[in-house]
Amino acid sequence: MRLPCLIGMVFVMARTASLARSRNGNGRNGHSRNGNGSGRNGNGNGRNGNGRSVAAAEHAAHEVKNYMTPLGYARLKAELMKLLDSERPDLVKTISWAASNGDRSENGDYIYGKKRLREIDHRIHYLNKRLDSAEVVDPAKRGESDQIYFGATVTYAYVRGGKDERTVTIVGVDEVDTKRGQVSWLSPIARVLLKRRSGDIVTLATPAGEAEIEIIGVRYRAIA
């Protein structure tokens, strides 16, 4: 009679320990599949652990405002229309013609055409998303202000650099043209300048170390 009782006691103790592990994070919901340790869905080294951090970073990137000047918006719109109205239809015709010429596995026109078509479709998808999410800001409508916001054209000089002046215009991420001094509003120089005023001295991190720059002038104009 003692043996069944002993087995029953062992079963109860094992069941209690199992429940305790589930509650305290050492069982299936702890360090294994769904916990915070190294299991499959944990936040450590599991399959969906570091992956969640990456996904969170990508989600945060999508949450960033998509500021754009009127000119930048017009350029992206023109590019999209060109792809849709001419480049893609012409390419589809070329691919169709190439496909009719026989073996596609060794058909250079067909292979290149399909590759280019994928690139165009990817670009069309990207442009549609960017245009749909765009928040168009016209710097010319801000008027006179010495405070730096999106669209500002800023002149500055390094405090210890011979006072050589440099000018940048803060634009959207799809409008960057460093040759024309147009920098993204998310760039290091723009992040330092935004919300500052003419006459301020700010610190900029450079490959050579930190450097102080003085804001000499701020103006708003239509970007050409």
C-alpha positions as CSV (number, residue, x, y, z in Angstrom):
1,M,0.0,0.0,0.0
2,R,2.9,2.4,0.5
3,L,4.2,2.1,-3.0
4,P,1.1,3.6,-4.7
5,C,1.1,6.4,-2.2
6,L,4.8,7.1,-2.8
7,I,4.2,7.2,-6.5
8,G,1.3,9.6,-6.0
9,M,3.4,11.9,-3.9
10,V,6.2,11.9,-6.5
11,F,3.7,12.8,-9.2
12,V,2.2,15.7,-7.1
13,M,5.7,17.0,-6.3
14,A,6.7,16.8,-10.0
15,R,3.5,18.6,-11.0
16,T,4.1,21.3,-8.5
17,A,7.6,21.9,-9.6
18,S,6.5,22.0,-13.2
19,L,3.9,24.7,-12.4
20,A,6.5,26.7,-10.4
21,R,8.9,26.6,-13.4
22,S,6.2,27.9,-15.7
23,R,5.4,30.8,-13.4
24,N,8.9,31.7,-12.5
25,G,10.3,31.6,-16.1
26,N,12.4,28.4,-16.1
27,G,10.0,26.3,-18.1
28,R,8.3,26.7,-21.5
29,N,7.5,30.3,-20.7
30,G,10.8,31.1,-19.2
31,H,14.2,30.2,-20.7
32,S,12.7,28.0,-23.4
33,R,10.2,28.7,-26.2
34,N,8.4,31.8,-25.0
35,G,10.6,33.1,-22.2
36,N,13.1,35.9,-21.8
37,G,16.2,33.6,-22.0
38,S,17.7,31.7,-24.9
39,G,14.7,29.8,-26.1
40,R,12.9,30.0,-29.5
41,N,10.8,33.1,-28.7
42,G,12.9,34.6,-26.0
43,N,14.7,38.0,-26.0
44,G,18.2,36.4,-25.8
45,N,19.8,34.2,-28.4
46,G,16.7,32.4,-29.6
47,R,15.2,32.3,-33.0
48,N,12.9,35.3,-32.4
49,G,15.1,37.0,-29.7
50,N,17.5,39.3,-31.5
51,G,15.1,39.2,-34.5
52,R,12.6,41.1,-32.4
53,S,15.2,43.8,-31.8
54,V,15.9,44.1,-35.6
55,A,12.2,44.2,-36.3
56,A,11.7,46.9,-33.7
57,A,14.5,49.0,-35.3
58,E,12.9,48.6,-38.7
59,H,9.5,49.5,-37.3
60,A,11.0,52.6,-35.7
61,A,12.6,53.6,-39.1
62,H,9.2,53.4,-40.8
63,E,7.8,55.7,-38.1
64,V,10.2,58.5,-38.9
65,K,8.5,61.4,-40.6
66,N,9.0,61.6,-44.4
67,Y,9.6,65.3,-44.8
68,M,10.0,66.5,-48.4
69,T,10.3,69.8,-50.2
70,P,7.9,70.6,-53.0
71,L,10.7,70.2,-55.5
72,G,11.7,66.8,-54.1
73,Y,8.1,65.6,-54.2
74,A,7.8,66.7,-57.9
75,R,11.0,64.9,-58.8
76,L,9.9,61.6,-57.3
77,K,6.5,62.0,-58.9
78,A,8.1,62.6,-62.3
79,E,10.3,59.6,-61.9
80,L,7.4,57.4,-61.0
81,M,5.3,58.6,-64.0
82,K,8.2,58.0,-66.4
83,L,8.6,54.4,-65.1
84,L,4.9,53.7,-65.3
85,D,4.2,55.4,-68.6
86,S,7.2,54.6,-70.7
87,E,10.1,52.6,-69.3
88,R,8.1,49.7,-67.9
89,P,5.7,49.3,-70.9
90,D,8.7,49.5,-73.3
91,L,10.6,46.9,-71.3
92,V,7.6,44.5,-71.2
93,K,7.5,44.7,-75.0
94,T,11.2,43.9,-75.3
95,I,10.9,40.9,-72.9
96,S,7.9,39.6,-74.9
97,W,9.9,39.9,-78.1
98,A,13.0,38.2,-76.6
99,A,10.8,35.4,-75.2
100,S,9.6,34.6,-78.7
101,N,13.1,34.0,-80.0
102,G,13.5,30.6,-78.5
103,D,15.5,29.2,-75.6
104,R,15.2,31.6,-72.7
105,S,18.0,30.1,-70.6
106,E,20.6,31.5,-73.0
107,N,18.7,34.5,-74.2
108,G,20.6,37.5,-73.0
109,D,17.8,40.0,-73.9
110,Y,15.3,38.0,-72.0
111,I,17.4,37.4,-68.9
112,Y,18.5,41.1,-68.7
113,G,15.0,42.3,-69.4
114,K,13.5,40.2,-66.5
115,K,16.2,41.4,-64.2
116,R,15.6,45.1,-65.1
117,L,11.9,44.6,-64.8
118,R,12.3,43.4,-61.2
119,E,14.5,46.5,-60.5
120,I,11.8,48.8,-62.0
121,D,9.0,47.2,-60.1
122,H,11.0,47.5,-56.8
123,R,11.6,51.2,-57.6
124,I,7.9,51.8,-58.4
125,H,6.9,50.2,-55.1
126,Y,9.4,52.3,-53.2
127,L,8.4,55.6,-54.9
128,N,4.7,54.9,-54.3
129,K,5.4,54.4,-50.6
130,R,7.5,57.5,-50.3
131,L,5.0,59.7,-52.1
132,D,2.1,58.3,-50.1
133,S,3.8,59.0,-46.8
134,A,5.4,62.4,-47.8
135,E,4.8,65.4,-45.6
136,V,5.6,68.3,-48.0
137,V,7.1,71.3,-46.3
138,D,7.7,74.5,-48.4
139,P,10.6,76.4,-46.9
140,A,9.7,79.5,-48.8
141,K,6.5,79.8,-46.7
142,R,8.3,80.0,-43.4
143,G,9.3,83.6,-44.0
144,E,12.1,85.4,-42.1
145,S,13.5,83.4,-39.2
146,D,16.9,82.8,-37.6
147,Q,15.9,79.4,-36.2
148,I,16.8,76.3,-38.1
149,Y,14.0,74.0,-39.3
150,F,13.5,71.6,-42.2
151,G,14.2,73.4,-45.5
152,A,16.6,76.0,-44.0
153,T,19.7,77.1,-45.8
154,V,22.4,77.4,-43.2
155,T,25.8,79.1,-43.4
156,Y,28.3,78.1,-40.7
157,A,32.0,78.0,-40.1
158,Y,34.4,76.0,-37.9
159,V,35.5,78.0,-34.9
160,R,39.0,76.7,-35.3
161,G,39.3,76.3,-39.0
162,G,40.2,79.7,-40.5
163,K,36.5,80.7,-40.4
164,D,36.0,79.2,-43.9
165,E,32.2,79.4,-44.4
166,R,30.1,76.5,-45.6
167,T,26.5,76.4,-46.6
168,V,24.0,73.5,-46.5
169,T,20.3,73.2,-47.2
170,I,18.4,70.7,-45.1
171,V,16.1,68.5,-47.3
172,G,14.4,65.1,-47.3
173,V,16.3,61.8,-47.4
174,D,15.4,61.3,-51.1
175,E,16.6,64.7,-52.1
176,V,20.2,64.6,-50.9
177,D,22.7,66.2,-53.3
178,T,26.0,66.9,-51.6
179,K,27.5,68.6,-54.7
180,R,24.8,71.2,-54.3
181,G,25.1,71.3,-50.5
182,Q,21.8,69.6,-49.9
183,V,21.9,67.3,-46.8
184,S,19.3,65.0,-45.3
185,W,17.5,66.3,-42.2
186,L,18.6,63.1,-40.5
187,S,22.3,63.6,-41.3
188,P,24.7,64.4,-38.4
189,I,25.2,68.0,-39.4
190,A,21.5,68.6,-39.7
191,R,20.7,67.0,-36.4
192,V,23.2,69.4,-34.8
193,L,21.8,72.4,-36.5
194,L,18.1,71.8,-36.2
195,K,16.3,74.2,-33.8
196,R,19.5,76.2,-33.3
197,R,19.7,79.9,-34.1
198,S,22.0,82.2,-36.0
199,G,24.9,83.1,-33.7
200,D,24.9,79.8,-31.8
201,I,28.0,77.7,-31.4
202,V,27.4,73.9,-31.5
203,T,29.6,70.8,-31.3
204,L,29.8,68.5,-34.3
205,A,31.2,65.0,-34.2
206,T,33.6,64.5,-37.1
207,P,36.0,61.6,-38.0
208,A,38.8,63.7,-36.6
209,G,37.0,64.3,-33.4
210,E,34.6,66.9,-32.0
211,A,34.6,70.3,-33.6
212,E,32.8,73.5,-32.7
213,I,31.0,75.3,-35.5
214,E,29.3,78.7,-35.4
215,I,26.0,79.4,-37.2
216,I,26.5,82.5,-39.2
217,G,23.3,82.8,-41.2
218,V,19.8,81.2,-41.7
219,R,17.5,81.8,-44.5
220,Y,14.5,80.2,-46.1
221,R,14.0,80.1,-49.9
222,A,12.4,78.0,-52.6
223,I,14.8,75.1,-53.4
224,A,15.7,75.0,-57.1
